[in-house]
């Protein structure tokens, strides 16, 4: 569901470092903070790791093309990446294929493929594969992939999706793509085409429905086996799925998009799993026991190509079966099962080990996400991590030395540290201080780049050996302008949730010219969705919220009961009752801050988009005496109107939880609106449908409430381009005009602020 949009306005004038000695305040500082160069970075952490333990790659532009080098991480010694023999063969092959003369490698990027034995690149709009050992160059034929009307934003990053780009077999002999509702295969050398499936709009083969990519991140819908002999694919039967009408009014002849969208409590797609033999065309249906009340996800071939694993979830998403289908036996077996009281979070932490018999897996079965070592018979070999620090991500696996490198959350989820554990469950922390760590490790797990910061420590990046020892600093953040302007880190506040018991974390940003004798309006930007975090331990002294504070706001951020990375029990506190605990806790934090003499509790604003739009509407309606101005972007206003997978994961079905849906509906509280509310929506939003805002608008009208509305024509859930800039402008103007921060008048009178 999430799309996060914050009000951060940038001007086009570059910040001049020389002005760092001139102390700016108010609107002048606001402008300066929005210009490029206010903070800068020394050095570079842009390391592109090469396969195995080859080091990292650097490139240089030379006459006629690019020269590639491999660099030793420790000594920084550079040597040419490709041998003279490889370069000669590559250039000769390209000259013959394209009838050109070349004196340098003519492409600026490439990927290692086929177990790092070859490289894949694009030259003169054609794909190529070059074998680094045999020196064979192949120009690949592929058909132009159909990009069907209205499939934009069918999933995130649609332009890079399998549906819009197709997929090569692992040996690059075949190219598969979807045409209409079926999978087609073309031989990349002979150009021979095969149609593999026969489907329809109601029964799509290899083409995902909207809800699976959006809510399960199941972006792909077909997969070549490792031996390139078969393709596994999902079939989505949407016969009984509700069709939501979306009107494209900017088309000369208005377009009608009928979108298959399963609403909470209504029929889902029935998803079946098949395997087709590439040579014979023979199709086997895997016995998945599929129905509208089961989910089939994450089909993954075993490395031996003899089994296909997949996961089956029940509709409530609290029972998961990890299954495997044997091609030889034609049967499905259960590897293991998991059950939870609320819901199971799907993940991609299924890592097959080279011995072919074991795999790594993560699970929240203990109440905290932890790492496990299993064999394919379903036997637990060992739980590798334990305790109350949930695992964040698996960064690298060193099978030779039997070690796994991973991140985990600490200190109420604020920090994310880097750790290593061996297969005997011995854990070592590699992070050197508090904060959030982002790690990039080489394939051999011998070196890594660490990028980190904290509330008190600016961003920095460094190169390390796998044991954590420092090789050298790579990049630092120049915060001299931040320091010269007297900007201070936001105040970290531990406050009580609305239950009066639970400790939560909030942040308070104050203007650089803060005067405790003055009164400042309070502004709360938020998101608020399940398992999300509004507050993390990173460097925030110059972020967008700090910038907003310079207009004369007390800007606040807060976590809440149900926020992420504090364990499953904490994340599920508002299970079945979205729109209650998180809303109560935001209100509690505002009330806590409003007790301070300088925080004006009569001028409180809030804004957010998507779930943040929902939270904004609920705060304005449920706490009308606390919140006075709100901008609600693309809000879900009744969970009955949102999709099955997301909504039922956190709310169960409307049939099973009528009270929860009633309490979580914004329309329930329409009569309570007192403040100024602006509702914003894209007219072709295929995620949170415009119907949500329209239902709230109708309810407010029936209660004779005055409010404001803005619809953006032909915009999806993310409002972009000129429309996005306009959205940012009216949101900022709406808040500033009504909350009257100290420097708001200058802000509104300056035409440059909207750039």
N, C-alpha and C positions, 0 to 999 in steps of 0.2 A: 503493500500500500504506500509506503512513505515517499512523498516528495516534499523536500524541505526548502522553503523560500524565505529568506530574511531580507530585511530592508537595509541594504548597504549600498550607498550611492557613491559613485566614483566620478571625479572630474577628469578632464583630459590634460590638465596642466601638470607637468612633472615637478615633483618636490625638489627643491634646491637644498642640498645638504648644508650649504653655507648658512642657511637660515636657522640651522639647528641651535645656534647660539642666541637667537632672538626668541624670547619666550612668548608663545602664542596662547591665546585663551579663547574659549567660547567658539563662535562660528569660524573664526580664523583657524583654530586648531582642528575643528571638525573638517574643514576643507583640506588642510595639510595632510591629515591622516588618510584621506581618501585619494591621495595622489600617488602614482607610482614612484618608488624611491624613498618613501618615508622610512621604511625599513629596507635593508638590502642584505645580500648574502655574499659571503666571501668563500671562494672555493666551490666545489661541485661534488655532490653525492650521487650523481647520475652514472652509476656503474652498471654496465650490462654484462652479466656473468656469461661466460662461455661454458660449454658442456663439461661435465666431469670436473677435473682439477686443472683445467687449462688456463685459469685466470679470468681476466675480463677483457672486453673488446674496446678498442678505440679506433676511430676512423679519421681519415684526413682527405680533404678534397684535393685532387691533383688534376692536372690537365687531362680532360676527357673522361673523368670519372672519380672513383673513390679507391683509396688504399686502406686495407684493413690490417689491424695489428692485434696481437694478443699481448697482454701486460701481466707480468708477475705481480700479484697483490702486495708482496712484501718488499721486493727490491725495486719495483716499478720499471724493471727492464722491459723494453718493447722489442718484439720480434714480429716479422711478417706472419700474418695468420695463415695465409695460403702459400704453398710452395711455388717455386717458379714453374714446376711441371703442371701443377693444378691450374695456375693462372693462364699458362699458354693453352692448355686444353680447353679451358672455359672460354677464353676469348675467341679461339679458332672456331669452336662450336657455335658461338653466337654470330660470328661473321658469316658462317655458312647458312645458318638458319634464317638470318635477316638481311643478308646481302649488304653488309656494312663493313667498314674498317674501324678497328678499335685498337687503342693503345693503353687502355686502363679499364678496370672493372666498371661497367656503365650503370650499375644500380646502387642506390644509396642505403639499402637495407636488405636483410634476408633473414630466414629462419632455418635453424637446424631441424631436420626431419629424418624419418626412417632410422630411429635409434641413433641419431647424430652421425649417421654415415653419409648423409647428403645434405645439401642446402636447397632451400626453396626461395625463389625470388620472382619478381615481376620485371619484365623488360619489354618496352614497346607494347604495353597493354596486353602482353601474353605471359602466362605463368610458365615457369621452368623449374626443373629439378636437375641438379648436378651431383653425380656420385663422386665423392672425394677420393675413393679408392680406384674404381674402374675408370674414372674420368669421363664417364658417359654423360652427355647432356641431352635432356629430353625437353622439347617444347610441348606443352600440354594443351590439348584441345578441350575446351568446355563450352557448353552452350550458355548463352545469356540467361540468367535466372529471372524468372517471372516475379515481379513485385506487384502483387495484386492490389487493386484499389482498396483503400481504407485499412490496409494492414499496417500503416504507420502507427507506431506506439502500440502494436499488438503486444510487444514486450519491450523491456528497457534496452537501450542501445540497439535498436532495430537494424540500423545500417550495418552492424557487424554480426547479425544473427545468421544462423544456419538457414532459416527460411528464405532470407534475401540473398544469400551468397552460395548456398550449396556446400558440399563436403567431399573431399577427396578420400579415397581409400588410403590405408597406411602406406601402400607401395606406389601410390599415385598412378595406378593403372586405370582406375575408375573414378568417375566424377558423378555424384548423386545430387539430385535437386528435386524440388517439388514443383510440379506444374498442375495448376488447378488444385485437386485434392488427392494427388497421387505422387508416388516416388518414381522418378525416371533415372536411368543409369546410362552413361555414355562412356565408351572406351576412349581414353585420352590420346591414343595413338591412331586407331582406325576410324574414329568418329562414329562408330556404330552405336545406335541408341536402343535401349530396352525400356519398355514400360513394365514396372514390377508389380504395381497394384491397381485396383479398380475401385474407386470410392466415389463419394458425392459430397455435396455441401453438408449433409447431415451425418456423413460417416467419412471422416478425413483421415487419410493415411500419411504419416510423417509430417503433418501440418498441425501444430498445437492449437488448442483452443486458447482463449484469452486467459482464463483463470489459472491454468497450470503454470505458465511462465511467470505470471504476476505474483502468485502467492506461494508457489513451491520452488520458484527459480528453476523450473524444468523447461529450459529454453530450447533444448534440442529434442528431436522426436525420432531420430534414426541414427544407428551406430554400426559401422563396419566392425566385423570381428577382427581380432589381431592378425589372423592368418589371411584376411581379405577374401574369404570365400563366402561369407554370409553377411546379411544386414538384419539387425534387430530393429523393429520399429513399433511405435505406438499408434494405435488407431483410436480416434476420438469420435464416439457416437453421440451426437448432440441433438438427436431427434426431439427429445422432450425438454430441451433447455430453452428457457424463456428468451425471446428476441426483443431486445430493447431498441427502439427506434432513435437514431441519431440523425439530425437534420444538418446538412452542409449548405448553409444559406449563402455563402459567398460564391458558389458555383453559379454560372449563368442560368442553367436549368437546375434548380435546387436538387441536391443529391440526397438520397435516402440510404442510410447505412443501417442494416438490421444486424445488431450485434448479439451473438449468443452469450448470455450473461446469466449464470445461475445465482439467483438471489437466495439469501439465507432461508433455509427451510424448504427450498424448492429443488426440483430434480437437477442433479449434476450430470456432466457428461459421463457416459460409461466408457471406460478406457480399457482396451484390450492390447495384448502384447503378442507380436508375431515375429517369426524369423523366416526370411526368404533366402533361398540358395541362389547365388548370383549366376551360376552357369546354367542350372536347370530351370530356374524360376519357380521351383516348388516352394510352397508356403506352409509353414507349421504354425498353428495357433498354440500358444503356451496356456495351459490350464490355470488361469489366474483367479477364477471364481469372481470375476468382475461384476459390478452392479453400480447404479448411481450412488450407492452408499459405501463404496470402497474407493480408495485412491491407489493407483499403480504408479510408482515413481522410481527414479534413479536406476534404470536398467544399466548395468555395467558388466561387460564381458570379463570373465576370468582370463588371465594372461595366456592360458593354454587353449583358448577358443573352444573348449569342450563344454563349458557351462556359462550360463548367463544369469547373473544375480539381479535381483530387484527387490523392492520393498512394497509391502501392501499395508496401508493404513485403513482403519475403520473410519467411519464418517465423523465420529467425535474426536478423532485424532489422538486418542489416548491408548491405543493398542497398535503396535507395529510388529510386523513379521518380516524378518530378513530371510529371503528365499533364494533358491538357486534351481535353475532348470538345466537338466542334463540332456544334451543333444542325443547322446547314444541311447539313453533309456527312455527319453520322451516323458520324463516325470519331473515334478517339482518337489523339492525337499525343503524342510525348514532348517535353517542354520541356527537361529535363535529367535526369541520373541522378547519384546519389552512392553511394559505396561506402566502407566502413570495415572494419578488421580485426575489431573486436569488435562494436559495435552503434551504431546511429544514434539519437540523441535526437530525438524529434519536438518541434516547436515551433509557435508561432502567429505567428512573425515573417514573415508574408507580407503585405506592404503594397502595394496597388496605387496607383500614382501617377495624378494627375488627367489626364495626357496619354493615358491608356488604353493606352500602349505599353510602359511600364516598371513594374518593381516592386522592392521591397527584400526581402532574404532574408538569413537568418543560417545559418551552417554551421560545423561543427567539422572541416572537411576538412584544415585546416592543423595540427590538433592543439589549436587554441584557437578558441573560438567567435568568429566575426568577421562583419562586415557586408558585404553585396555588393549591387551594383546590376545588375540584369538587364533584358533586354527579353523580350517574350513569345515571341520566336522561339527563346529559350533561349541567346542569346548573352550572355556576361558583358561588361557595359559597363566595370565597374571594381570592384575590391576596395577598399572604403572604409576598412576598419580592418585592422590587422596587428599582429604582435608576440605576446607571451606573457601578455597580460592579457585573459582571456575576457570577451566581452560578456555583461552581465547582462540588461538589458531595454531595449527601445526606448521612450523616454519621449514623444517628440514629433517630428513631421516638419514642417518649414517648406519647402513646395515652392516658394513664391515666391522665397525666397533660397537654395534648394537646400542645406538643412542638415538633419541628423538629430541629435537629442539622445538620448543613451543613457548607461547606466551600464556599468561594467566592473570586474572584480575585480583587486585588487593584493595584494602582500605575502602570498604563499601563500594567497590567497583570503580573508584576514581582512578586508580593506578593500573597499568598493564605492564608487568615485568616479563623479562626474557629468562627462560630456564632451559635446562637440559636434564633428561632422565635416561638412565640406561635400562636395559631389559630386565635388570634385577630390581627395578623400582627405586634406585638411588637418585635423588633429585638435587640439582645444584642451581642456584640463582646466578645468572650472568649479568644482570643489570647492575649498574654501579650506584644508582641513586633512585629516588622516587620519580614518578612521572609516567608518561605514556611512551612506550617503545614500539616503533615499527621496524621490523627486521627483514632484510633481504639477504638470503644465504645462497652460496653457490651449490651446485648440484652434488658435489662431493662432500658437502658439509664440513669444509675445512676453514672457510672464511665467511664472515658476514658483515654487512653494513647495518649499523644501528642509527636510527633517526629518533630523537627524543626531545622532550621538553617537559616542563612542569610549571605550576603557578609562578614559581620564583626563578625558574631557569629558562632562558631563551632557547629556542630550537638550535640543535647542533647535530651533526652527523659524523660518525667515525667508523673506521675500518678495524675489525678485530679478527684474531684467530678464533677457532672454534672453542678454545678453552676460556675465552673471554678476554685474553690479554690484548692490550691496545697495540695496533700496528701504527696507525697515524690518524690525525684529525683530517676530515674531508671537507667539512663545511661548517661555518658559524654564521650566526645571525647578528648583523650590525644593528644594535638597538640604541646607538648614540643619540639619535633624534628622540626616541622614546624617553630616554633619561634626561635629555636637555629640556624637554617640555614638561618634566616633572610628573609624567604619567606613572601611576602606581598600579600594581596588580589589584584586581578586584578582591574585595574582602570575602574570605571563606567563612560561611556561617553554618553552624550546626544548630538545627531547630527541630522542634517536635512536630510530627505529623498531626493531622486533625484528630487522631486518636489519643493524643496527649502522651503517647508512650514511645513510639518509633522515632529513632533519630534519622534525620534526613540532612542533606547537604544543599546549601544554596550559595549563590554568589551575589555580591552587591558591587556594582560599578558606580563610581562617583566622578563628577567632572574634575578636571585638573585644577579648576579655580573654585573648588568646593568650599563653601562657607557654612558651617554648622548653624549659623544664626538665620539662614535663609530657608525657605520652603521649596522643595523640588517635587514635581510630579513623578509618579512611579510608573515605569514601563516594563511590562513582562512579555518578552518574545518567548514562544514555547513551541513544543511539539507534543509531548505527553503520551505517545503511544505505548502499548505494552512492550516491556523489555527494552525500551529506548532509554538513553541517558541525555538529559539536557546539560548536565554538569560533569566534566571529566578533568583530570589533573594535567592540563597542558598550558602552555604559555598564552596568556590572554590579555596581556597588558596593552596590546595594540590591535585587538580584534575588532570586529564590526560593532559589537555591543559597547566596547570602550569608546568607540567613535561616536555612537549615538549619545552616550552620556555627556559628551562635550557640548551638546545643544542645551544642556540644562536639565537632563533627566537623571533620576536614580534608576538605572537599569538593573533588573534582577533576573536571575535564572535559578531554577530549582529542580532537584530530583523529587521523586514522589513514590509512594507505595505502589509497587508494580513496575518500577523502572528496572533497568537491566544490570546484569553482571554482579549481582549480590546473591545469586543462587536461585534455584527454581521455586522454593517456597516463597521467597520475597517477590519474584516475578509474577506469581499466580495469586497474589493477595487480592487483586481485583478481578479474578476469574469469574465470569458470569455476571459482572456488574460494571462494565465499562461506563465511564461518565460519572463515576461516583468518587472513589477514593482519590484518584489523581486530581480531580477537580477540587475536592475538599482540601487536599494538601497544598495546591497552588494558592487557594484562598487563605489557608492558614499562614503561608509564608508572607503573603502580602500584608495580612493583619499584623504579623510579627514585625515586619519592617515599618509599617505605618505607625508603630508605637514610638519610633524615633522622632525626635523633635523636628528634624529637617525634612522628613518624608511626609508629603502632603497626601493624606489618605482620602481627600476629597477629589483628587485628580489622579486616577489610576487607569492606565491603558494596557491593552493586551492585543497581541496579534499572532497569527500563525496560519499555516496552509496545510491542507489535507487533514490528518488527525489534529494538527495544530489549529486548523480552522474549526473543527468540531469542538475542541477544548475551549477555544475562544468563545464560540456561541454558547456553550454550556456555562462558562463562567459569567458571561453577561446576563444569562437568564436565571441561573441558580443562585448567583450571588450579586444581585443588582445593586445592593447597597455598598458593595466593595469595589466593583468594576464599573467604570463610567464610560469608557470609550473602547470599542473593539473593532478590529478588521478581521473578518472570518473568511479565509480563502478556501474554496473547494471543500466545504465541510460535508462529512457524513452527518445527516441530521436525524436519521432513524436507521438503526443497524439492520432492520428488515430490508432496507434498500441497498445494502452492500452485499458483496459476493459471499458464497458459501464458505470457501476454504479459510479465508482470513477471519470472517465474523464468527463462524461456528467454532474455530479453534479457541477463541477467547470467551464466547458467549453461549456455546451450545446452540441448539436450534430455537427459533421463536416458539415452536410447539412445546419444547421442553422447558423453556425459560421465559414465559410471557412477562413475568414481573420484571426481570432484568432488562428486557427490551423496552418495556414501558418506561422504566426509571431512566434508561439511557437515551431516551428520545428527546431531542431538543423541543419538539412540538408540545411535549407535556408541560413545559414551563413558559410557553409563548406569552401568557398573560402577565409575566413578571418583568418584562423588559422595561427599564427606566432610562438607561443611558443611550449613547449614540452608537449604533451598530451599522457597519458597512459589510454587506455580503458580496463576495466576488466569486465568479465561476467562469470557466471556459465553456462555450456553448456546445462543443463537441467532446466534452470530457467523457472518455470511455472507461475510466477507472471509478471515480466518484461521479455518478451521473448528475447532470444539471437538475434532475428531478428532486434531488436532496435539497438544494437551495430553494427550488420552486415550492416544495411542500412547506418549508419554514416561512417563506414569504407569505404564502396563503394563510398559515396559522397566525402570523403577526397581523396581517390585514384584518382577519376576523376578530382579533382582539383590539383593533383600532390603534395599533402602535405605529409610530413614525420611525422610519429607518431608511437606509440607503442601499442601493444595489448597483453593481456593475457586472455586465456580462461581456466576455471577450469573444468576438466572432471566430469560429473555426479554430479554437484553441482547445487542446486536450487538457490533461490534468496539470501538466507543467505549462505555464503561460510564458511564452518565449518571444524573442525578437522585439519588434517595436511594441507589441502588446505587453511583453514582460516589463519593458522599461516604463511604459505608461502605468502598469500595475504598481510598480515600485513608487512611482511619483505620486499617485493618488493615495496610496497607503500612507506615505510619509506626510503628505499634506493633511490628510484626514486626522491623523494623530496629533500633528503639531498645532493645527488650528484649534483643536478642542482641548488639548492638555496645556497649551501655552507655556512651554518651557522657557527659561530665561532668554535664550538666544533664538527662540523660534521666529520672532519677527524678522530678524536678519535672514534667517534661513528661507522664509517664505518670500521675501522681497528680492532675493538674488536669483536671477534666471538661470545661473550656472548650476544650481543644485540638482537639477533634473537630468544633467548630462550623464 
